[in-house]
Amino acid sequence: MHRHRPERQYEHGRRPGHALHAPEYRRAVKRRSLPTPDRGPLPPSKNLSRLHHEEVDVSGDARGVVRVTASSAPVRKAVAYLRGGLAISRPYWVTHALIFVVYSAPAAAAAWLAASAVTGRPAAWAQVTMVVLPYVTAIVGTVVVMVAVSHQAHRQRIGLVRVSLKALPWVPRYFWTNVHTSAIFWLPVGLLLLVRGWQETAAPLAGGLQLAMAVLWWLVIGVVALVIHTRTLLAPFFAIHGDLPGTLAALEAWRASGRHFRLCLATLIVAGGPVAVPLVAVALGLMFTLSGQALILFVTAIGDLVWVGIQAIRPVLIPAVYALYGDLWNEELARRRQEGEPPIPAFVRPLLALTRPLPHLGRLSGPLYGG
């Protein structure tokens, strides 16, 4: 692991390896070849970590954000990204605490309404509210943290109100990207669940075999879910920070994570684990200790409480993956300057054409990077 040195000077005052801007990339995709920028060769990632729009200038940053070497093992790199992400978010922990309180509240309210519905039929407004509120946490809460991190990485302080206003125009882009990643996730996982249900009905087992088969099924489903989630992990970052259309964001995330699967998986586990593991332990503890009506209420509300837990994971996970995204995308751009732009699959083009006429609302919020 290396730290970026402030004394390094660049010829003509320009940093080498400035990544292509998203508009350049979109024009390049249309031409099916990336332009050759006069920015010089990309330095190795051990010297500098860069973002899609511009390099992260940490030369004057006393926090000394950790960088990783290309030869590091995936777990070691993941730990470095976790430390680098914490160095980004730690000085702004108050902002992240406020974001958590405000944007976990909708899912918590939905959990309370769901638990209340156990003892009686809820009113129509409560039923609608229970459906809508978790999406506020799941979608808006994610985008708010992503926008906050993009500013904080540039040492730009941003408050709760301002980051919320800047995030709202990006919600449609994130939602459309999430449609792609959800389809990629649920098609195989849903198929496995259907086959499991068919097996239990058509060929039921008994005793120890039934338990062993259930464990095997959930192990297979869990591994497949983890693999697919890893392959789509970077899609929101390409969509929001990279300013790519949702379809291209999902495609580029699939490509990047395919080349660096072990690193993406390690970063997901290492950066998500410190918060996720204790939360899962608490949930399992409650499942085994509660009984009667209390257990029924907890099981009823747990679907919405999961989003509260996910919102707690985001201030740690998102900054780490943000740094990972920057390194992988700039490495990919360097590859494409040498090898050319890979073709866009035929099945992707209709999806791109579908959203091309729509306005890009994200531009209403202004630049994400400290603007």
N, C-alpha and C positions, 0 to 999 in steps of 0.2 A: 504493500500500500504506500502511496506517495501523496504528498501535499503539493498543491500548486504553488510555485514560487513567484512572488510579486516582482522580482527583479528582471524577469525575462522580457526582452524587448523584441518587437516585431518590425520587420522592414516596412517602411512607408506608413508606420502607425497602424497597420491593419493586422488583425489576428488571422492566422491561417485557418482553413477548414471551416469558415463560416457556412453553416448549413443552408441549403436552398430554402427560400421562403415558400409558404404554401401556394400562393398564386403562381410562382415559377413552376412549382411541381405540377400543378393542375395543367398549366400550358404544356409542360413537358409530356405529361401523360397523353394529352391530345395529339401531340406529335409523335408519341411512342419512343421518344428518346430524350434524355436529360441534357440540357445545355451544359457546356463546359465552362464553368465559372473561372474567373481569373483570381481565385482566392488562394491558390497554392495548394500543396498537398496537405492532407489531414495529418495532424500529429497523432502519435499513439495515445490511447485513452488514459495511459498512466500520467500523461502531462496535463490533459485538459478534459473536462467533461462538458459536453455541449448539448443545447436544446435544439429543437427543430427550427424555430424562428431565429434564434441567435445564441451565441455562446453564453454560458453562465459566467459572469465576471465575478470571481471570488477572490481576486488578487488582493483586494484590500479588506478581506473579511477575516476578522480576528478569530472567528470560530474555527477556521481551518477545516473546511468541508473535506471529508476523506474521499480520495480517488482510489481506483482499483487498477491493478496491472492486468494486462491481457493474459498473462500466464497463471493468474491465480485460479485456484479451484472454485467451482460454482458456489459452494457454501461460503467460502472466504469472501468471494465477491459479494454475495448476498448480504453478509454481515457488514461489509463496507457500505453497501447501499442503504442498509438500515441505519447505520451511524450517520451517513450523509443526510438521510431524510430527517433524522432527529435533529441534526444541526440546523436544518432549514426551519423546522416547526417549533423547536423548543423555545426560542426567544419570544414566540407569539402564542404561548400556551393559553393565555387568557382569552384570546380570540377563538382558539379552537374549543375551549371550554364553553364559551357562549354559543358557538355554532352547534356543539353537541346538545346543549340544553334545549335550544330553540328547535332544532331539526330532528331530535329524537322524540320530542313531545308529541307530534302527531301520531307516531306509531304507538307510543305509550298510551295515548288516549284511546286509540283503536283497540288496544289490548284490554283496557278497562271496560270499554263498551261491550266487547265480546264476552268478557267474564260476567258482566252484569246481565247479559242476555241468557245466561244459563238458568236463571231463576224466573224468567218471564220473557214473553215475546217482545222484542224491542219495537219502538215506533219506526215508521217508515224513514224519517230523517236520520235515525240512528243507524239503520241498515245501510243507507247510502253513505253516511259518514264513515262507517267501519270499512267500507270498500275503498273510499278515496284517501283517507288519512295515511295509510301505510305508504302509498305512492309518493306522498310529499317527502317522507323520510328517504325512501328508496331512490328517488330520482333527483329531486331538488337538493336534498342533503348531500348527495354525492357531488353534484356540480359545484355547489358552494365551496366545499372543501378543496376541490381541484382548482378553482379560481383563486382561492386564498393562497394555496401553495405556490401557484405561479408567480404571485406577487412577492411572497415571502422569500422565494429562492433568489430574488433580486433585491432582497433587503428593503422591500417596500411595505411599510405597515398599512394594513387595510382593516377597517372596522366591520362589524357585523352587518350594519345597514348597507354600507357601500358594496361589500362583497356579495350580498344577497341581490342587490339591484344589478350588479354586473353579471351575476350568474344566470338570472332569469332568461335573457335572450338566448343563452346557450342550451337551455333545457330541450327545445325541439331537436337540436342536433344530437344531443345525448340520447334522447328517447329513440330516435330513428336508428342510431347505432346499436342501442340496446335491443331493438327489435331483431336486428341481424344476429347478435350474439345469443339472444334467447332462443332463436330458431336453431342455431348451430348446436346449442346445448341440449335443448329439450327433444330434438328429433331422435338422437341415439339413446339418451337417457329415458325418454318416454317409451321408446320401443322396448328397452330392457324391462321397464316396469310392466308393460303389457305382457311380455313373454313370461315374466315371473308370475303374474296373475293367472295366465293360462296354465302354466305348469302346476300351480297350486290347486287349480280346479280340475284339470284333466288327468293329472298324475299325482294325487296327494300322497304324502309320505306320513309316517307316524313315528313317534318316539324320538330317539336320538337322531335318526336320519332327517327328520323334519327340521330339527334345530340346526344340524350341520348344513343342510341345503339353504336354510334362511340366512345363515352366516355367510355362506359362499355367495349367494345372490347379492347381499348388501355389500360385500367386499368388492365384487365385480362392478356393481353400480357406482360405488364410491370412487373406485379407481378411474373409471371412465369419466365420471363427473369432474374429478380433479384434473385429469388430463385436458379435457375440453375447456375448463375454466382457465387453465394455464395458457392454452392456445389463444384465448380471446382476452386475456388480461390487459393487453396494451391497447385494445380498440378504443376505449374512451379517451386515452391520452392522445392518440392520433386524431381523434375527432375534435377534442377541445383544444389541447395545446398545439397540435399539429395543424388544426383548421382544415382537416380533410372531410369530405362528405362521408356520411355514415357507412356507405357501402365500401368505399375505398379504405376507410379506417379499419373496418373488419378484415378486409383483404390484406392490408399491410400488417396488421397485428398477427394474422395467421402466418404470414410469411416470416416475419421477424421472430416470432416465438418458435417456429419450426427450425430455424437455424440455431437458436439459442434456447432450446427447450429446458435443459437442465438448469440453466441460470435463471430463467423465468420461474420455474417451479421452486427453486431454492429461495428466490427472493419472495415469492408469495408465501412460502411456509415460514421463513425466518422473520419477515416483516409483519406478517399477520399473526403468527403464533403467540408473541408476548401478551397480546390482549385476548385473542380468541381462546387459547387454551384455558386460562382461568375462568372465562365466562362459561365455556362448555362444562368445566368441572362444577361450577356453581349450579348450572341448570340440571346436570345429572344428580347432584346432591339433593336438590329439591325434589326431583322425580322419585328418588328412593326414600326420602324422609317424610314427604307429605302424604297424607291419606285422606280418604273420605271426600268431603265437599271441597276442601282446600286443593287437593290434587286435581279434581275435576276442573276447578277454576284455572289452575295453572296450565293444565294441558290445553284448555280452550284458548287461553291467551298467548300461548307460546309462539304461535305463528307470527303474531305482530311483535312480540318481544324480541324475536330474532333480528328484526330491523333495528331495534334499539341497540342491540349488541353490535351489529354491523356498523352502525354510525359511530360507535366507540372505537372500532378498529381503524376507521378511515384516517384519523390524524397521524397514525403511525405508518400505515401501509401506503397511502397515496404518495407522500413525499419520497419514499424509497423507490416506488415504481416510477415516479416522475423522473428521478435521476437515471434509472435503468433505461427508460424509454429514450432519453436524450442520447445516451451512449450507443444504443443499438441502432437508432435511426441514422445517426451520423455515420456509423460504420457501414450501414446499408447504402447510404448515399455515396460513400467512397467507392463501394463495390460497383455501383451502377455507373459511375464516371468511367470505370475501366471496362465493364462488361456490357453496358447498355441497359435500357429499361426493359424489365420483363413484360411480356404481353398481358393485357387484361383478359381474363377468361370470358368466353362468349356469354355465359349465363349471368355475368355481372353487369354487362353493358345495359340491358333493359332496366335494371334497378337504378343505374346512374342516370339514365335518360328520364326516369320517372321523377326524380327530385331536382334535376338540373334547372327547370323553370322556376322553382320556388325561391323566394327571397331568403337571403342568409341573415337571419335575425341576430346572430352573434355579433355582427359588425356594429350593431346599435350600442353595444356595451363599451366600445372602444378597445384599445389594446389590452391584453391580459397582463403583459409584462411590465408592471409598474406604471402604466399609463394613467 
